Each structure stands twice: as structure tokens, then as C-alpha cells.
């Protein structure tokens, strides 16, 4: 084949692409195309690898595709910016030399051609690769010294993309992202899954800044959320070579107590994938919570889409197959009505035995008695409506404050958002705003749910959950 008829694959690689825009690869490709045009070569493909080191040994999908083209004898020449773009790894270089020898492949670079089929060409390639590797090692050593010095001075690690929550200079917070991190920390400690947090961030458009292979920004997943919430960076600490430096000059997003609580949560051996609070949370309200009334071993129900609609079915037997929406709506109504009942919220969030809790409960009972007396006076006509409204509003405000304090001192963290809500409508609105995982966790603490099937139902019969769904308040 004449020199002008050679089939060429262009290969570009950049060790690091922090922006995800691939501009360095684009510049390499442009120079390679000019070389091909000048020599009259036919370009049959372009392959690239982004943010992959040439000597680390990491898998390079783009280069593997080049190898496949070589082995299929679809190309005669590989064109790159320089030989160190193909590899800085001596082991990988020997593989390239073997490919060139077996398939009579040439290597052309913008800086000059290398004949890997000759002993001189192979010697030159090995020298270039050895020099390139030594250069990388020297650069890495200098970088390590610089990073250690910055860590000692309390300065952030500024190479690469900025961490979620901070601006590109790593020294200022992004308000929306910082608030998302604080909210996520609270929700996780309240029992919400990392999967749910990831979904919430993605739905809000707060994507990870670490690009995927195809996108400049990446969606959050549970592992990434956990990485954020367990990173000491957010409490002003930085770890380098096993040494922790706590003199960070950047603003903190989380306090140390929250950080330690999150680490304890993540280290808890009871956390398992598929539980109510962590891991892959079920996508509906009652799966794994409600039980089948006919199963002696109390098998739980699971979700199904039989009969063309979402349903709950018995896990191991054919005892029931009932409409999911009707059951969820009925259970929601029970929970909302229950929480809105006078005195119930106080009882639920004030079940602790501490002295502070007992004192708060006593104050709340006294305030409720005052409200009862005001209502009685209004009914008897001994107090006018205007006076009642002013005094009742003040007493109710004090009561709401005590409820909030009580929620913070007891097991009622999941219920703290309901404090101050006095009717079913407001309670229902807040329930709807809770993440599904938090609703499931709350439901499992409030009651037990069991479901029965209607037996053989006539065609057109509407399933009545009031007859077949049994809800019992937990003591």
C-alpha cells in the first residue's frame, strides 16, 4: 500500500480533565488531523481517553478500541500527539511493540515517526517512555511536598474540581449546596436513606461536579452522598498522608458533633442494604411493613403490578392481591388523623424518662389546662372573643416552643417537624412533604398494619380498605 493510502486511527489521551470539556484532547486531535492531511492518510476513526494516566496501568477504553482495530487489521497506522500519549508504562510499551511487530503497524506522532518494527525504533521508544516516566515521578514528588505544605498551613487542596458545597477557589460556600448538605445530614441521622438524599439532590439540579464519561456533570448516587457526608473537609479538617490537620481556613458547613454522629451512623454494623432506614429503600409505603393477616408467621406484603395496576400481594402465598393506592391512602389518613389528635404528639415525642423531659411535659400540661379554661370562659361568656384570641395565641406559642424543645430531647426526632401543626390539613401537608423513607420509618414507630384480601370478589367490586386493613397503635 502506498504511503498516501494508509488507513489511520488517531488516538488522544489526557491524564486529567478537571472541566470535563476535553479541550486538551481536542487540541491533540486537531494537530494529528493536520499531520494526516499533510501526508494524505485516510482517517478511519478517532479514539480518546480522558482523565486516565498513561503509566498507572488503569484500563483505557479508548486505547483498547485502538488495539481491537489493529488486531482486526482495519488500520495501518496509529497517530498520536507523542509516544507518551500512547503510554508511559514500560510494560504497556512492550505490548505496543509486540502489536507493531505482529501486525506491521506503524506509530506516527506529531513530533516524529517511530518504527517499532526495527531495533533502533524500539530503543528510541523505550528511552522516550523511560524519560517520560521519570518526569512524572519527579513531578509527583514535587506535588506531594507542595500538598503537605498547604495542609500544614490550613489551605485547601485546590487541584481538580471544587468539592460539592464550595466555589472553584475552594474558599467560599455555595449557599444552595451548603444548605443541601446540612439538610442531608439531619435527614440521614433521622433515618432517611442515602438513596433518597441522592434523588433529592438530583431532582433539585444539584449535580455532582465530577463528570461522567458522557456528561460534564454527573448524577448523585448513594456512595457519592456518603462520601460528602463523611468528609472531614466540611468541618474544617483535612487529612494528608495519614495526618489530620484541623486548622482549615475555609468556612465550615457542618459542626463536628454532626460529623461524628454521621460517622457513627455509617459505621453501625446493623446498617444493611434493604432496611427501612439505609441502603436501597423500597419505593412504596407498606412493603416490608404491613403483614398478611392470614399468614401465621406474619409474612409481610410486597409490591406488584399484577392485573395492570400497582398492588400489594402476600410475599409467599396467594392470600391477597389488593390495590396499592387505596391501602396507602387509608394508612396515610389514619396516621394524619392520629398525629393531629390533641395530646398525641406530646405523648409520642415525650416518652423519655429524663428530668428535663418530665419538666417540659409538666409545663405543657399546665398550658393545655389554661387553653381549656380559656375555651370554657369563652363558652360561658366570662371572656370576650378578642381577649380569648390574644391570650390563646400567646399560650399556644409557648406550647409550640415547648413541643419543639421536647422533640430535641427525646426519641421524637422523626416527629419534630409536626410540632405546631394543629389540624389534619397541616399535618397531612407535612406528611406529604416528607421523603418516603422518613414516612416509612415514622409509620413503623407509630403502628402495625396488617392487610387482608377480600376473597373472591365479584366483577366490578371496589376494594374497601376500611374493611380489610387493620391498624393498631404501638404502645
JODAUR-V557925 format. One record per residue. SS is DSSP state (2 for helix, 1 for strand, 0 for the rest). PHI is phi in radians with two decimals (* if undefined). OMEGA is omega in whole degrees, -180 to 180 (999 if undefined). Layout:
BEGIN
ss: {SS:SS}
phi: {PHI:PHI}
omega: {OMEGA:OMEGA}
END
This chain:
BEGIN
ss: {0:0:2:2:2:0:1:1:1:1:1:1:1:1:0:0:0:0:0:0:0:0:2:2:2:2:2:2:2:2:2:2:2:2:2:2:2:2:2:0:0:1:1:1:1:1:1:1:1:1:0:0:0:0:0:0:0:0:0:0:2:2:2:2:2:2:2:2:2:2:2:0:0:0:0:0:1:1:1:1:0:0:2:2:2:2:0:0:0:2:2:2:2:2:2:2:2:2:2:2:2:2:2:0:0:1:1:1:1:0:0:1:1:1:0:0:0:0:2:2:2:2:2:2:2:2:2:2:2:2:2:2:2:2:2:2:2:2:2:2:2:2:2:2:2:2:2:2:2:2:2:2:0:0:0:0:0:0:0:0:0:0:0:0:0:1:0:0:0:0:0:0:1:0:2:2:2:2:2:2:2:2:2:2:2:2:2:2:2:0:0:0:0:2:2:2:2:2:2:2:2:2:2:0:0:0:0:1:0:0:0:0:0:0:0:0:0:1:0:0:0:2:2:2:2:2:2:2:2:0:0:2:2:2:2:0:0:1:1:1:0:0:1:1:1:0:0:0:0:0:0:0:0:0:0:2:2:2:2:2:2:2:2:2:2:2:2:0:0:0:0:0:0:0:0:0:0:0:0:0:0:0:0:0:0:0:0:0:0:0:1:1:0:0:0:0:0:0:0:1:1:1:1:1:0:2:2:2:0:0:1:1:1:1:0:0:0:0:0:0:1:1:1:2:2:2:2:2:2:2:2:2:2:2:2:2:2:2:2:2:0:0:0:2:2:2:2:2:2:0:0:0:0:0:2:2:2:2:2:2:2:2:2:2:2:2:2:2:2:2:2:2:2:2:2:2:2:2:2:2:0:0:0:0:2:2:2:2:2:2:2:2:2:2:2:2:2:2:2:2:2:2:2:2:2:2:2:2:2:0:0:2:2:2:2:2:2:2:0:0:0:0:0:2:2:2:2:2:2:2:2:2:2:0:0:2:2:2:2:2:2:2:2:2:2:2:1:1:1:1:1:0:0:0:0:0:0:0:0:0:0:0:0:0:2:2:2:2:1:1:1:1:1:0:0}
phi: {*:-1.21:-1.03:-1.29:-1.78:-1.19:-1.60:-2.16:-2.00:-1.59:-2.14:-2.20:-2.63:-2.27:-1.20:-2.60:-2.36:-1.18:-1.49:1.34:-1.62:1.18:-1.16:-1.10:-1.07:-1.08:-1.16:-1.08:-1.08:-1.06:-1.15:-1.15:-1.14:-1.09:-1.09:-1.12:-1.13:-1.14:-1.69:1.32:-1.47:-1.69:-1.48:-1.77:3.12:-2.28:-2.17:-2.48:-2.17:-2.08:1.00:-2.29:-1.19:-1.47:-2.12:-1.32:1.55:-1.17:-1.13:-2.05:-0.99:-1.09:-1.17:-1.06:-1.21:-1.09:-1.06:-1.08:-1.12:-1.13:-1.17:-1.48:1.00:-1.66:-2.37:-1.93:-2.66:-1.90:-1.98:-2.43:-1.12:-2.74:-1.09:-1.30:-1.31:-1.35:-2.92:-2.06:-1.78:-1.10:-1.14:-1.15:-1.08:-1.08:-1.15:-1.11:-1.08:-1.11:-1.06:-1.09:-1.22:-1.29:-2.02:0.94:-1.73:-1.74:-2.09:-2.07:-2.23:-1.07:-1.57:2.49:-1.47:-2.25:-1.63:-1.36:-1.57:-1.94:-1.14:-1.19:-1.07:-1.15:-1.09:-1.08:-1.08:-1.17:-1.13:-1.07:-1.16:-1.14:-1.11:-1.10:-1.16:-1.07:-1.10:-1.12:-1.12:-1.13:-1.09:-1.12:-1.12:-1.11:-1.17:-1.09:-1.11:-1.14:-1.15:-1.13:-1.12:-1.12:-1.11:-1.11:-1.50:1.34:-1.69:-1.29:-1.41:-1.72:-1.30:1.50:-1.25:-1.23:-1.15:-0.95:1.81:-2.19:-1.29:-1.08:-1.40:1.16:-2.06:-2.38:-1.53:-1.67:-0.88:-1.10:-1.25:-1.09:-1.15:-1.11:-1.17:-1.12:-1.12:-1.09:-1.04:-1.12:-1.14:-1.11:-1.17:-1.48:1.91:-1.38:-1.31:-1.15:-1.06:-1.16:-1.09:-1.03:-1.11:-1.09:-1.13:-1.12:-1.10:-1.48:1.35:-1.67:-1.41:-1.16:-1.48:-1.51:-1.22:-1.48:-1.11:-1.86:-2.15:-1.31:-2.21:-2.11:-1.27:-1.36:-2.25:-1.01:-1.12:-1.16:-1.10:-1.08:-1.05:-1.15:-1.24:-1.81:-1.42:-1.15:-0.92:-1.35:-2.03:1.41:-2.04:-2.47:-1.86:-2.48:0.92:1.43:-1.77:-1.72:-1.93:-1.91:-1.91:-0.98:-1.56:-1.56:-1.19:-1.42:-1.84:-2.06:-1.56:-1.13:-1.09:-1.12:-1.02:-1.14:-1.12:-1.16:-1.07:-1.14:-1.10:-1.22:-1.51:-1.09:-1.15:-1.38:-1.25:-2.38:-1.08:1.69:-1.36:-1.16:-1.78:-2.30:1.26:-1.39:-1.37:-0.97:-1.67:-2.52:-1.24:-1.87:-1.01:1.38:-1.92:-1.25:-1.98:-1.48:-1.18:-1.58:-1.41:-1.15:-1.60:1.00:-1.08:-1.47:-1.56:-2.37:-1.44:-2.65:-2.14:-1.20:1.07:1.36:-2.55:-1.09:-2.46:-1.84:-2.29:-1.19:-1.08:-2.03:-2.25:-1.78:-1.28:-2.73:-2.69:-2.20:-1.07:-1.16:-1.09:-1.13:-1.19:-1.06:-1.13:-1.17:-1.14:-1.01:-1.06:-1.14:-1.09:-1.09:-1.09:-1.16:-1.16:-1.33:-1.14:-0.99:1.49:-1.19:-1.07:-1.05:-1.16:-1.20:-1.59:-2.01:-1.50:-1.25:-1.91:-1.20:-1.10:-1.09:-1.12:-1.11:-1.12:-1.12:-1.11:-1.13:-1.09:-1.16:-1.12:-1.13:-1.18:-1.13:-1.11:-1.10:-1.10:-1.08:-1.14:-1.08:-1.08:-1.14:-1.13:-1.13:-1.17:-1.43:1.50:-1.48:-2.44:-1.42:-1.10:-1.11:-1.12:-1.01:-1.07:-1.17:-1.21:-1.09:-1.11:-1.17:-1.13:-1.13:-1.08:-1.11:-1.13:-1.08:-1.11:-1.15:-1.06:-1.11:-1.12:-1.13:-1.09:-1.35:-1.86:-2.37:-1.30:-1.52:-1.02:-1.16:-1.75:-1.05:-1.22:-1.56:-1.09:1.54:-1.63:-1.96:-2.44:-1.09:-1.10:-1.20:-1.10:-1.12:-1.10:-1.16:-1.01:-1.14:-1.42:-1.23:-1.03:-0.96:-1.07:-1.27:-1.11:-1.14:-1.09:-1.16:-1.04:-1.18:-1.60:-1.63:-2.78:-1.94:-2.25:-2.28:-2.19:-2.04:-1.55:-1.38:1.33:-1.40:-1.68:-1.23:-1.04:1.58:-1.23:-1.60:-1.21:-1.86:-1.11:-1.07:-1.60:-2.09:-1.81:-1.87:-2.13:-2.17:-1.14:-1.38:-1.19}
omega: {-180:-179:-178:-177:-176:176:-170:166:178:178:177:178:172:-176:-176:176:-173:-177:-177:-176:176:-175:179:175:180:180:177:-179:-180:179:179:179:178:178:-179:-180:-179:-177:177:180:179:-180:-180:179:176:177:-178:172:-176:178:177:-179:-180:-179:-176:-176:179:-180:-180:-176:-179:-180:178:177:175:179:178:178:179:-177:177:180:179:178:178:-171:172:-179:180:178:179:-178:180:171:178:177:167:-178:-176:178:179:179:178:177:179:179:179:178:-179:-179:-177:-173:178:-178:176:176:178:178:179:-179:178:-179:177:179:-178:178:178:-178:179:179:179:179:180:-180:-179:178:-180:-179:180:178:-180:179:178:178:179:-180:177:179:180:180:178:-179:179:179:180:-180:179:179:179:179:179:-178:179:-180:-177:173:-169:179:179:-177:178:177:178:-180:-177:178:-174:177:177:-173:179:-178:169:-170:-177:-179:179:179:178:179:180:179:-180:179:179:-177:180:178:177:176:179:-176:175:177:180:178:179:179:-180:179:180:180:180:-180:180:-174:174:180:179:-172:171:-179:-174:-173:178:175:-177:177:178:169:-173:-178:179:178:179:179:178:-173:179:-177:180:177:-173:173:175:179:179:179:177:-179:177:179:180:178:-175:-179:-177:-179:-180:-178:179:176:178:174:-174:-180:178:179:-180:178:178:178:178:179:-178:-179:-177:-178:-180:178:180:176:176:178:-178:-168:-175:177:-176:-175:175:-173:177:-166:-166:179:179:179:180:179:176:-176:-176:-179:-180:180:175:176:-180:178:175:-179:177:177:-180:180:174:178:179:-177:169:179:177:-174:-172:-177:179:-177:-177:171:-170:-179:-177:-176:-179:180:180:-178:-179:180:177:-180:180:-178:-179:179:-177:-178:-178:-179:-179:176:-176:-178:177:-179:-176:-175:-178:-176:-180:-177:-178:-180:180:-179:180:178:179:180:179:177:-179:178:179:179:178:177:178:178:178:179:178:179:178:178:178:-179:-179:-179:180:177:-178:-174:-179:179:178:-178:-178:-177:-178:179:179:179:-180:177:177:-180:178:179:178:178:-180:178:-180:179:-179:-176:-176:-179:-174:-179:-179:-176:-173:-179:-179:-178:-179:179:-168:-180:-176:-178:-178:176:179:178:-180:178:-179:-179:-179:172:-178:-178:-180:176:179:179:180:180:-178:178:-176:-169:169:-179:174:-174:175:175:-178:-175:179:-177:177:179:179:180:179:-179:-179:-178:178:180:-169:178:-180:-179:-180:179:177:-179:999}
END
